[in-house]
Amino acid sequence: MSYSELAKLELWDAVNCINSQSDLDEFKNLIAKFFADKAQKAIDTLWENGSIDEATIEDWGKEHMRTPYKQ
């Protein structure tokens, strides 16, 4: 069984225990925190190995990533 399949089973078990809106909100926050922590670790690694720096982040802040409309 793959890790993906195991994760789905674990999530299914967890979801079956949700009995209220507050439980659902707490569960969603835990999932969001999990992925936010993973993203932060990845960013920290990029920072530490020199792949990104303050100038990179400033450039990201100035980017316009919208898809141009075709006339």
Stockholm file with secondary structure:
# STOCKHOLM 1.0

chainA/1-71         MSYSELAKLELWDAVNCINSQSDLDEFKNLIAKFFADKAQKAIDTLWENGSIDEATIEDWGKEHMRTPYKQ
#=GR chainA/1-71 SS CCHHHHHHHHHHHHHHTCCSHHHHHHHHHHHHHHHHHHHHHHHHHHHHTTSCCHHHHHHHHHCCCCCCCCC
#=GC SS_cons        CCHHHHHHHHHHHHHHTCCSHHHHHHHHHHHHHHHHHHHHHHHHHHHHTTSCCHHHHHHHHHCCCCCCCCC
//
